[in-house]
Amino acid sequence: MRHGKKFNHLGRTASHRAAMLSNMASSLIIHKRIVTTVAKAKALRVYVEPIITRSKEATTHNYRTAFSYLQDKVAVTELFTVVGGKVTSRPGGYTRILKTGNRAGDNAEMAMIELVDFNEFFEGFNEDKKKSTTRRSRRGGASTPKTSAPKAEVAEAVVVATVIEDAVVETVVAEDVVEDAAEEVVAEVAAEEVVAAPAEEVAPEAPADETPEAPAAEEGSEEETK
């Protein structure tokens, strides 16, 4: 019987457990999320959150303290350059544990532990949730929800805008078709004029050439008769 068992020993000796948690903490800081068992994730959260708190102040003492726990220069650099800037305004609770089901081999309960400030999906979800919250009036009256456009009106506005866009597109297409047809008609008329023009010019030229020759012949005949 184990009396006064304050924490989960995880079936390991103290040195083995410290080395395992140090490696897991370094991996969590570098990759921002890891998958492990629920028991290890809970133990890692207790181990790594005080180290993340020290990253808010980049002092020599905090650097050395973090390195004594992590034993990894890359993880310490990542902690103070990237993670520390993200968690400056957070007073704690830097990690999140999400259960993912049981492992196929030994049916162990699995979970994903991640840094809260590096999950873009949950950041967007929290922002939407904050926008929909209500605000109390200063006089202590009932909470007044923030004014927002009803969903039905928004949907109608979207439908009307879509119909208008379709009508504009149809009008533009019809104008293009009319312009193309007009250009084709103008081109056909011009082609017909070009074809008919030479025939009209040749017809009057023939009599003009023949008329001056006829008097010349007559004058010659008159001279011969004289």
C-alpha positions as CSV (number, residue, x, y, z in Angstrom):
1,M,0.0,0.0,0.0
2,R,1.3,3.4,-1.0
3,H,0.5,6.1,1.5
4,G,0.8,9.8,0.6
5,K,1.2,9.2,-3.1
6,K,1.3,12.8,-4.4
7,F,1.9,12.3,-8.1
8,N,1.9,9.6,-10.7
9,H,5.3,7.8,-10.9
10,L,4.4,6.5,-14.4
11,G,6.0,3.2,-13.5
12,R,9.6,4.6,-13.7
13,T,12.4,5.6,-11.4
14,A,13.0,9.2,-10.6
15,S,15.9,9.6,-13.0
16,H,14.0,7.8,-15.8
17,R,10.9,9.9,-15.2
18,A,12.9,13.2,-15.2
19,A,14.7,12.3,-18.4
20,M,11.4,11.3,-20.1
21,L,9.6,14.5,-19.1
22,S,12.6,16.7,-20.1
23,N,12.5,15.1,-23.6
24,M,8.7,15.5,-23.9
25,A,8.9,19.1,-22.8
26,S,11.5,19.9,-25.4
27,S,9.5,18.2,-28.1
28,L,6.4,20.1,-27.0
29,I,8.2,23.5,-27.2
30,I,9.7,22.8,-30.6
31,H,6.8,21.2,-32.3
32,K,4.0,22.9,-30.3
33,R,2.0,19.7,-29.9
34,I,2.7,16.0,-29.3
35,V,0.6,12.8,-28.9
36,T,1.1,10.7,-25.8
37,T,-1.0,8.9,-23.1
38,V,-3.3,10.9,-20.9
39,A,-1.2,10.1,-17.8
40,K,2.0,11.3,-19.4
41,A,0.2,14.4,-20.7
42,K,-1.0,15.4,-17.3
43,A,2.4,14.9,-15.8
44,L,4.0,16.9,-18.6
45,R,1.6,19.8,-18.1
46,V,2.7,20.1,-14.4
47,Y,6.4,19.9,-15.5
48,V,6.4,22.3,-18.5
49,E,4.1,25.1,-17.4
50,P,6.5,26.6,-14.8
51,I,9.3,26.5,-17.4
52,I,7.0,28.4,-19.8
53,T,6.3,31.0,-17.1
54,R,10.0,31.7,-16.9
55,S,10.2,32.5,-20.6
56,K,8.2,35.7,-20.0
57,E,11.4,37.4,-18.7
58,A,14.5,36.7,-20.7
59,T,17.1,37.0,-17.9
60,T,20.2,35.0,-17.5
61,H,18.9,33.2,-14.4
62,N,15.7,32.2,-16.3
63,Y,17.8,30.9,-19.2
64,R,19.9,28.8,-17.0
65,T,16.9,27.4,-15.0
66,A,15.1,26.5,-18.2
67,F,18.2,24.8,-19.6
68,S,18.6,22.8,-16.3
69,Y,15.2,21.2,-16.9
70,L,15.2,20.9,-20.7
71,Q,18.9,20.1,-21.4
72,D,18.4,21.2,-25.0
73,K,19.8,24.5,-26.5
74,V,17.4,24.5,-29.4
75,A,14.3,24.1,-27.2
76,V,15.6,26.9,-24.8
77,T,16.1,29.2,-27.8
78,E,12.7,28.5,-29.2
79,L,11.2,28.9,-25.7
80,F,12.6,32.4,-25.1
81,T,12.3,33.7,-28.7
82,V,9.0,32.4,-30.0
83,V,6.9,30.9,-27.1
84,G,7.8,33.7,-24.6
85,G,6.4,36.4,-26.9
86,K,3.1,34.6,-27.4
87,V,2.4,33.9,-23.7
88,T,3.3,37.3,-22.3
89,S,-0.4,38.3,-21.7
90,R,-1.5,34.9,-20.5
91,P,-1.5,34.3,-16.7
92,G,-1.2,30.6,-16.9
93,G,-2.8,27.6,-18.5
94,Y,-0.4,27.5,-21.5
95,T,-1.3,23.9,-22.5
96,R,-4.4,22.1,-23.6
97,I,-5.0,18.3,-23.4
98,L,-7.4,16.8,-26.0
99,K,-8.3,13.1,-25.7
100,T,-8.0,11.1,-29.0
101,G,-9.3,7.7,-28.0
102,N,-7.6,4.4,-27.0
103,R,-4.4,2.9,-28.4
104,A,-4.9,-0.2,-30.5
105,G,-2.2,-2.3,-28.9
106,D,-2.8,-2.0,-25.1
107,N,-6.0,0.1,-25.1
108,A,-4.2,2.9,-23.3
109,E,-6.1,6.2,-23.2
110,M,-4.3,8.6,-25.7
111,A,-4.3,12.4,-25.9
112,M,-2.8,15.3,-27.7
113,I,-1.2,18.0,-25.6
114,E,-0.5,21.4,-27.3
115,L,0.4,25.0,-26.6
116,V,-2.8,27.0,-26.5
117,D,-1.5,30.1,-28.2
118,F,-0.3,28.2,-31.3
119,N,-3.6,26.7,-32.4
120,E,-5.1,28.9,-35.1
121,F,-8.4,27.1,-35.2
122,F,-9.2,27.6,-31.5
123,E,-8.0,31.2,-31.7
124,G,-10.6,32.0,-34.4
125,F,-13.2,30.1,-32.4
126,N,-12.5,32.1,-29.2
127,E,-12.7,35.4,-31.2
128,D,-16.1,34.5,-32.6
129,K,-17.3,33.5,-29.1
130,K,-16.1,36.8,-27.6
131,K,-18.0,38.7,-30.3
132,S,-21.3,37.0,-29.5
133,T,-21.1,37.7,-25.7
134,T,-23.5,40.1,-24.1
135,R,-22.7,43.2,-22.1
136,R,-24.3,44.5,-18.9
137,S,-25.5,48.0,-18.7
138,R,-24.1,50.3,-16.1
139,R,-27.4,50.8,-14.3
140,G,-27.6,47.1,-13.5
141,G,-30.3,46.3,-16.0
142,A,-30.8,43.2,-18.1
143,S,-27.9,42.3,-20.4
144,T,-28.3,43.8,-23.8
145,P,-27.0,41.7,-26.7
146,K,-24.8,43.3,-29.3
147,T,-26.7,44.5,-32.4
148,S,-26.1,42.3,-35.4
149,A,-27.9,41.8,-38.6
150,P,-30.4,39.0,-38.6
151,K,-29.4,35.9,-40.5
152,A,-32.5,36.1,-42.7
153,E,-31.8,39.7,-43.8
154,V,-28.2,38.8,-44.5
155,A,-29.3,35.8,-46.6
156,E,-31.8,38.0,-48.6
157,A,-29.1,40.6,-49.2
158,V,-26.8,38.0,-50.5
159,V,-29.5,36.6,-52.8
160,V,-30.4,40.1,-54.1
161,A,-26.7,40.9,-54.8
162,T,-26.3,37.6,-56.7
163,V,-29.4,38.3,-58.8
164,I,-28.2,41.8,-59.6
165,E,-24.8,40.4,-60.6
166,D,-26.4,37.8,-62.9
167,A,-28.6,40.5,-64.5
168,V,-25.5,42.7,-65.1
169,V,-23.6,39.8,-66.6
170,E,-26.6,38.9,-68.9
171,T,-26.9,42.6,-70.1
172,V,-23.2,42.7,-70.9
173,V,-23.4,39.5,-72.8
174,A,-26.4,40.7,-74.8
175,E,-24.7,44.0,-75.6
176,D,-21.6,42.0,-76.9
177,V,-23.9,39.8,-79.0
178,V,-25.6,42.9,-80.6
179,E,-22.3,44.6,-81.2
180,D,-20.9,41.4,-82.9
181,A,-24.0,41.1,-85.1
182,A,-23.8,44.8,-86.1
183,E,-20.2,44.4,-87.0
184,E,-21.0,41.4,-89.2
185,V,-23.7,43.3,-91.0
186,V,-21.5,46.3,-91.6
187,A,-18.7,44.0,-92.9
188,E,-21.1,42.2,-95.3
189,V,-22.4,45.5,-96.7
190,A,-18.9,46.8,-97.2
191,A,-17.9,43.6,-99.0
192,E,-20.9,43.9,-101.4
193,E,-20.0,47.5,-102.2
194,V,-16.4,46.6,-102.9
195,V,-17.5,43.8,-105.3
196,A,-20.1,46.0,-107.1
197,A,-17.8,49.1,-107.4
198,P,-15.5,47.8,-110.3
199,A,-18.4,46.8,-112.5
200,E,-20.0,50.3,-112.3
201,E,-16.6,52.0,-113.1
202,V,-15.9,49.7,-116.1
203,A,-19.3,50.2,-117.8
204,P,-19.1,54.0,-118.4
205,E,-15.4,53.9,-119.5
206,A,-16.2,51.7,-122.7
207,P,-18.4,54.3,-124.4
208,A,-16.1,57.2,-123.5
209,D,-13.2,55.5,-125.3
210,E,-15.3,54.7,-128.4
211,T,-16.9,58.1,-128.9
212,P,-13.7,60.1,-129.6
213,E,-12.5,57.4,-132.1
214,A,-15.7,57.6,-134.2
215,P,-15.3,61.3,-135.3
216,A,-11.7,60.7,-136.2
217,A,-12.7,58.0,-138.6
218,E,-15.4,60.2,-140.1
219,E,-12.9,63.1,-140.6
220,G,-10.6,60.8,-142.4
221,S,-13.3,59.6,-144.7
222,E,-14.3,63.1,-145.5
223,E,-10.7,64.1,-146.4
224,E,-10.5,61.0,-148.7
225,T,-13.7,62.0,-150.5
226,K,-12.5,65.5,-151.1
